[in-house]
Amino acid sequence: MSESPVPLENFLDAFQRLAEAAAEQAQARRSAGAAPLLPVLEAHLGTDPRGIAVLTEMLSPLRVVDADVALERVVAAHGGGELIGIGGGDQRWHNSLSEILQLTTHGMFPLGPVDYHTAPVGPAEERATVAFGLHLFRVIRDGARHPVAVLERAGNPQFGQAPKLEVLATADGVAEALLAEIRTAMNAHSVLRGKVVTFAPSEYGSSAGGVTFVPRPDVAAGDVVLPAGRLERIERHVLGIARHRGELLAAGQHLKRGVLLYGPPGTGKTHTVRYLVGAAREATVILLSGTSLQFVHHAAEVARALQPAIVVLEDCDLVAEERSHRTSSPLLFEVLDTLDGLAADADVVFLLTTNRADMLEPALAQRPGRVDLAVEIPLPGAEARRALLALYAADLPFSPAALDEVAAAAEGTTASFTKELVRRAVLRAVERGGADVGDADLRAALTEMMDDGEALTRVLVGGAGAGETAGVTRPTATPGAASFGWTAHGSV
């Protein structure tokens, strides 16, 4: 009588155990000669680390460098310590610190080199940041020095692993107190504080992937051509409240504010924002546009932690159009929740721009506490067009009479139209073989741009009827700092 066949599941279980044993043996061979991790930790902590609970702190990908800076400062404040690495290849990313400690008996995770990666901390600065390393030091608390171990991981989106800190401490309350100290140091010494940044999506998903630093613009107030008193009104609300925050708080007044700049494309909304950002030297500025608008919640968290701060939502109508039974943007609700969620005493400005104020959600534009000030950036009048010509022509040899004539003839055009007009005049002179640009070039450039054949160009650069030409779709904003006309540097 023949024996019954071995069930398939038994065979698969046996095969899995064989594969695991083979993997452990292979890892042991690779680790041969490497010092084991467990004795080092046991000597530092004074007990078997496998019996200690691990306290984990998840980190935002946008604050990874801040955590590294904070850890360095906290360790130094407690008398210094030792930084060691853990071997084991990519398998480390798939195991928690508790799992790593349990598997060290199989020789899988010996001591190894500390992993680093470089990350920008400014438009032209970088920092070597710990990507995977174990900090061993002692925390001074209640007059005693308590041993702790902190595993710092910068995160590995390729393996779906978020950045985090994992803490081992032998005394009750030490791990919690240490993480609170690290959080405080992250805000006090943040590399984002006082910088201009934008957030980039991760290439492995829709979450925030890192920070891009942008040089702070330098725009003079005289270079912003608006109707009389308009810039002063905006500046007082954005910058004046920040200058007098102490007096306002003492009088029981709130600091959180929202400012909406609206008007046709090309009239100078972004240029006005650039001036405000440049003038707010102390503020942390977060630029969101296009696809980066999805990170408005992250931006609010950073702004709250690093205030005074300005959060710029460029072309907010792309996500904040009026709700109806046909359309509703999930990002709109996030914007509304974010504006409502900030405390009244938070020195945070939400600075919004839009080409289509008529399309904005009324709950965003009309409710106090969300948008406190709405200012139109209109098409420039004749006097403003003349000032714009003088600004963009700079030292070019155009006569005052020609400038007056062209300004009067360019009715209904915008600041961006004027800027392009001057460039075309110079181009005509260059094409003649380097001859000096003159009044004839400026007049010819205006005729060319106002010609019916240039209708589309006028719409795109802000000519008469911009945004109203039938059949012409308004361009959508592109993501990142480039849509602000600013050069971005260094993405974490």
C-alpha positions in Angstrom: 0.0 0.0 0.0 1.6 3.3 -1.2 1.9 6.3 1.1 -0.4 9.3 0.5 1.3 12.2 -1.3 2.7 15.1 0.7 0.2 18.0 0.6 1.2 20.9 -1.5 1.1 23.4 1.4 3.6 21.3 3.4 6.0 21.2 0.4 5.7 25.0 0.0 6.3 25.6 3.8 9.4 23.4 3.6 10.6 25.2 0.5 10.1 28.6 2.2 12.1 27.5 5.3 14.9 26.2 3.0 15.0 29.6 1.1 15.1 31.5 4.4 17.9 29.3 5.7 19.8 29.8 2.5 19.4 33.6 2.7 20.6 33.6 6.3 23.6 31.5 5.4 24.5 33.8 2.5 24.2 36.8 4.7 26.3 35.1 7.4 29.0 34.4 4.8 28.9 38.1 3.6 29.1 39.2 7.2 32.0 36.8 8.1 34.6 38.7 10.0 32.4 41.7 10.7 31.8 42.7 14.4 28.4 41.9 15.7 26.0 44.7 16.6 24.3 43.2 19.6 27.3 43.2 22.1 28.1 46.8 21.3 24.5 47.9 22.1 24.4 45.7 25.2 27.6 47.2 26.5 26.3 50.7 25.9 22.8 50.2 27.4 23.8 47.9 30.2 21.2 45.3 29.3 20.0 43.1 26.4 18.5 45.6 23.9 16.1 43.0 22.5 14.0 43.3 25.7 13.6 47.1 25.4 10.6 48.7 23.7 11.4 50.9 20.7 9.8 54.3 20.5 9.4 55.5 16.8 9.0 59.1 15.6 7.9 59.4 11.9 9.4 62.3 10.1 8.1 64.4 7.2 10.4 64.0 4.1 10.5 67.8 4.1 12.2 67.8 7.6 14.8 65.1 7.2 17.7 67.5 7.2 16.2 69.4 10.1 16.1 66.1 12.1 19.8 65.5 11.3 20.8 69.0 12.4 18.7 68.6 15.6 20.2 65.2 16.5 23.7 66.6 16.1 23.0 69.5 18.4 21.1 67.4 21.0 23.9 64.8 21.2 26.5 67.6 21.6 24.3 69.3 24.3 24.4 66.0 26.3 28.2 65.6 26.1 28.6 63.9 22.8 28.5 60.3 21.7 29.3 57.8 19.1 27.8 57.2 15.6 28.0 53.7 14.3 26.7 52.0 11.1 24.7 48.8 10.6 25.5 46.4 7.7 23.0 44.2 5.9 22.5 45.9 2.6 19.0 46.8 1.4 17.5 44.3 3.8 17.9 46.9 6.6 15.2 49.1 5.0 12.7 46.3 5.3 13.2 45.7 9.0 12.4 47.9 12.1 15.1 48.3 14.7 13.3 45.7 16.9 13.5 43.2 14.0 17.1 44.1 13.3 18.0 43.3 16.9 16.2 40.0 16.8 17.9 39.0 13.6 21.5 39.9 14.6 21.8 36.4 16.2 21.7 35.0 12.6 24.6 37.3 11.6 22.4 39.3 9.3 23.1 42.9 10.6 26.7 43.3 11.8 28.4 46.6 12.4 29.1 48.5 9.2 29.8 52.0 7.8 27.4 54.8 8.4 25.4 55.7 5.3 25.3 59.4 4.3 23.6 61.4 1.5 24.1 65.0 0.5 21.2 67.3 0.8 20.8 71.0 0.0 20.4 73.4 2.9 20.2 76.6 0.8 20.3 77.8 -2.8 24.1 77.1 -3.0 24.8 75.0 0.1 24.8 71.3 0.9 25.1 69.1 4.0 26.2 65.5 4.4 23.2 64.0 6.2 23.0 60.6 8.0 20.9 58.3 5.8 21.2 55.2 8.1 23.2 55.4 11.3 22.9 54.6 15.0 23.6 57.3 17.6 24.9 56.1 21.0 25.0 58.7 23.8 23.8 59.5 27.3 20.9 61.8 28.1 21.2 64.0 31.2 17.9 63.9 33.0 17.1 64.4 36.7 20.8 64.6 37.5 21.5 61.2 36.0 23.0 60.2 32.7 20.8 57.6 30.9 22.1 55.6 28.0 20.1 55.9 24.7 20.4 54.6 21.2 18.7 56.5 18.3 18.6 54.9 14.8 18.3 57.7 12.2 16.8 56.8 8.9 16.5 59.4 6.1 13.9 57.2 4.4 14.0 55.2 1.2 10.9 55.9 -1.0 12.1 53.2 -3.5 11.3 50.6 -0.8 8.3 52.5 0.5 10.1 53.5 3.7 9.4 56.9 5.3 12.1 58.7 7.3 12.0 58.1 11.0 13.8 58.0 14.3 13.8 54.8 16.5 14.8 55.3 20.1 16.0 52.8 22.7 16.2 53.9 26.3 16.4 51.9 29.5 14.8 54.4 31.9 11.1 55.3 31.8 10.2 58.6 30.1 13.7 59.2 28.7 12.8 58.3 25.1 9.7 60.5 25.1 11.6 63.5 26.6 14.4 63.0 24.1 12.1 63.1 21.1 10.4 66.2 22.4 13.8 67.8 22.7 14.7 66.8 19.2 11.4 68.3 17.9 12.2 71.6 19.6 15.7 71.7 18.1 14.3 70.9 14.7 12.2 74.1 14.7 14.9 76.2 16.4 17.6 75.2 14.0 15.7 74.4 10.8 17.5 74.8 7.6 14.2 76.0 6.1 13.9 78.9 8.5 14.2 82.3 6.7 14.6 80.6 3.3 12.4 80.6 0.2 11.4 77.0 -0.8 9.0 75.0 -2.8 8.1 71.3 -2.4 8.5 68.6 -5.0 6.5 65.4 -5.4 8.2 62.0 -4.9 9.1 60.1 -8.0 7.7 57.0 -6.2 4.3 58.3 -5.4 2.1 61.4 -4.9 3.6 62.3 -1.5 6.0 65.1 -0.9 9.5 64.1 -2.0 11.7 66.9 -0.9 12.5 70.6 -0.7 13.8 72.9 -3.5 15.5 76.1 -2.4 15.0 79.3 -4.4 17.1 82.4 -4.1 15.2 85.2 -2.4 14.3 87.8 -5.1 15.4 91.4 -4.9 12.7 93.6 -6.4 12.6 97.3 -5.5 9.3 98.9 -4.6 9.9 101.4 -7.4 9.9 98.5 -9.9 6.4 97.5 -9.0 4.1 99.7 -11.1 0.5 99.7 -9.7 -2.2 102.3 -9.2 -1.3 104.9 -6.6 -1.6 103.5 -3.0 -2.3 99.9 -4.1 1.2 98.5 -3.3 1.2 100.3 0.1 -2.1 98.8 1.0 -0.9 95.3 0.2 2.5 95.8 1.9 0.8 97.1 5.1 -1.3 93.9 5.4 1.5 91.4 4.5 4.5 93.1 6.0 3.1 95.7 8.4 1.3 93.2 10.6 4.5 91.2 10.9 6.5 94.3 11.9 3.9 95.1 14.6 3.1 91.6 15.8 3.9 92.3 19.4 1.7 95.3 19.7 -1.2 93.6 17.9 -1.0 90.5 20.1 -0.9 92.7 23.2 -4.1 94.4 21.9 -5.8 91.0 21.4 -5.6 91.1 17.6 -5.0 88.1 15.4 -2.0 87.7 13.1 -3.1 85.0 10.7 -4.2 86.5 7.4 -5.0 85.8 3.8 -4.4 88.1 0.9 -5.8 87.6 -2.6 -4.3 89.4 -5.6 -6.5 89.1 -8.7 -6.5 90.4 -12.2 -5.9 89.5 -15.8 -2.8 87.5 -16.8 0.4 89.6 -17.1 -0.6 92.5 -15.0 2.0 92.0 -12.3 0.6 89.7 -9.6 3.7 87.5 -9.5 6.0 90.5 -9.7 4.2 92.0 -6.7 4.6 88.7 -4.9 8.3 88.7 -5.7 8.6 92.2 -4.2 6.8 91.1 -1.0 8.9 87.9 -0.6 12.1 89.9 -1.1 11.1 92.5 1.4 10.1 89.9 4.1 13.7 89.0 4.8 13.0 87.2 8.1 10.1 85.2 6.8 10.1 81.5 5.7 8.5 81.5 2.3 6.8 78.4 0.7 5.9 78.7 -2.9 3.2 76.4 -4.2 2.0 76.3 -7.8 0.6 73.7 -10.2 1.0 70.2 -9.0 2.8 71.4 -5.8 -0.5 73.0 -4.6 -1.3 69.5 -3.3 1.2 70.0 -0.5 -0.7 72.9 1.0 -1.2 71.0 4.3 2.6 70.3 4.5 3.2 73.9 3.8 0.9 75.0 6.6 2.7 72.7 9.1 6.1 74.0 8.1 4.8 77.6 8.2 3.3 77.1 11.6 6.5 75.7 13.0 8.8 78.3 11.4 6.7 81.5 11.6 6.9 84.3 10.6 6.0 82.6 7.3 4.4 83.3 4.0 2.6 80.6 2.0 2.2 81.6 -1.7 -0.5 79.8 -3.6 0.0 80.9 -7.3 -3.0 80.5 -9.6 -5.1 79.2 -6.8 -8.1 79.1 -9.1 -6.7 75.9 -10.5 -7.8 74.1 -7.3 -10.2 76.5 -5.7 -12.9 77.0 -8.3 -16.4 77.4 -7.1 -18.1 74.1 -6.0 -21.1 72.9 -8.0 -23.0 69.7 -8.6 -20.6 69.1 -11.5 -17.2 69.9 -10.2 -15.5 69.8 -6.8 -11.7 69.8 -6.2 -10.5 67.8 -3.3 -7.6 70.2 -3.0 -10.1 73.0 -2.4 -11.3 71.4 0.8 -7.7 70.9 1.9 -7.0 74.6 1.3 -10.1 75.6 3.3 -9.2 73.2 6.1 -5.7 74.5 6.2 -6.7 78.2 6.4 -9.2 77.4 9.2 -6.7 75.2 11.1 -4.1 77.8 11.8 -4.3 79.5 15.2 -5.3 83.2 15.2 -2.0 84.2 16.7 0.1 82.4 14.0 2.2 84.9 12.1 1.4 83.2 8.8 0.3 84.9 5.6 -1.5 83.0 2.9 -0.8 85.0 -0.3 -3.0 83.9 -3.2 -3.0 84.9 -6.8 -5.6 84.3 -9.5 -6.4 85.3 -13.0 -10.1 84.4 -12.4 -11.5 85.8 -9.2 -15.0 85.1 -10.6 -14.3 81.4 -10.5 -13.1 81.3 -6.9 -15.0 79.4 -4.3 -17.1 82.0 -2.3 -16.2 80.2 0.9 -12.5 80.9 0.2 -12.9 84.5 -1.0 -15.6 85.9 1.2 -15.2 84.3 4.7 -13.2 86.4 7.1 -10.2 84.6 8.4 -9.5 83.0 5.1 -9.0 86.0 2.9 -8.9 89.3 4.8 -7.8 91.5 1.9 -8.6 91.1 -1.8 -6.8 93.6 -4.1 -7.2 93.9 -7.9 -4.0 94.1 -10.0 -5.6 95.8 -13.0 -4.6 96.5 -16.6 -2.2 99.5 -16.4 -3.5 102.9 -17.5 -1.6 105.3 -19.8 0.5 106.7 -16.9 1.4 103.2 -15.7 2.2 102.0 -19.2 4.6 104.9 -19.6 6.2 104.0 -16.2 6.6 100.4 -17.3 8.2 101.4 -20.6 10.7 103.5 -18.7 11.4 100.6 -16.3 11.9 98.0 -19.0 13.7 100.3 -21.4 16.2 101.3 -18.7 19.2 103.0 -20.4 18.1 102.3 -24.0 18.2 105.4 -26.1 14.4 105.9 -26.7 13.2 109.4 -26.8 10.6 110.6 -24.3 8.3 111.5 -27.2 8.5 108.0 -28.6 7.8 106.5 -25.1 4.8 108.7 -24.7 3.5 107.8 -28.1 3.9 104.1 -27.7 2.4 104.1 -24.2 -0.7 105.9 -25.4 -1.1 103.5 -28.4 -0.7 100.4 -26.3 -4.1 100.8 -24.6 -5.4 97.5 -23.0 -2.0 95.9 -22.7 -0.2 94.6 -19.7 3.2 94.8 -18.0 4.3 91.5 -19.6 3.3 93.0 -23.0 5.4 96.0 -22.4 8.4 93.9 -21.4 8.1 91.8 -24.6 7.7 95.0 -26.6 11.0 96.4 -25.5 12.7 93.0 -26.2 11.4 92.9 -29.7 12.6 96.4 -30.4 16.1 95.5 -29.3 15.9 92.3 -31.4 15.1 94.3 -34.5 18.2 96.4 -33.9 20.4 93.3 -33.4 19.1 91.7 -36.6 20.2 94.8 -38.5 23.8 94.0 -37.6 24.2 95.4 -34.1 22.9 98.9 -34.9 21.7 100.9 -31.9 18.1 100.5 -31.1 16.0 103.5 -31.7 12.5 105.0 -31.7 11.7 103.4 -35.1 12.4 100.0 -33.7 10.1 100.6 -30.7 7.3 101.8 -33.0 7.7 98.9 -35.4 7.7 96.4 -32.6 4.4 97.9 -31.3 2.8 97.7 -34.8 3.9 94.1 -35.1 2.5 93.1 -31.7 -0.8 95.0 -32.2 -1.3 93.5 -35.6 -4.3 91.1 -36.0 -1.8 88.3 -36.9 -0.4 88.7 -33.4 -3.7 88.2 -31.6 -2.7 85.0 -29.9 0.7 86.5 -28.8 -1.2 89.4 -27.3 -3.4 87.0 -25.3 -0.4 85.0 -24.1 1.8 88.0 -23.1 -1.1 90.1 -21.8 -2.4 92.3 -24.6 -5.9 93.7 -25.1 -8.6 91.2 -24.4 -6.3 88.8 -22.7 -8.1 85.8 -21.4 -11.3 86.7 -23.4 -10.4 85.6 -26.9 -12.7 82.9 -28.1 -11.2 79.5 -28.6 -8.0 80.4 -26.7 -7.5 78.3 -23.6 -5.8 80.0 -20.6 -2.4 78.3 -20.0 -2.3 76.3 -16.7 0.5 76.9 -14.2 3.5 74.7 -14.3 4.7 73.1 -11.1 7.5 74.3 -8.9 9.4 77.5 -8.6 9.8 77.9 -12.3 6.2 79.1 -12.6 7.1 82.0 -10.4 9.8 83.1 -12.8 12.4 82.2 -10.2 15.4 79.9 -10.5 15.3 76.9 -8.2 18.4 75.4 -6.6 18.9 72.2 -4.8 16.2 69.7 -4.1 16.4 67.5 -1.0 
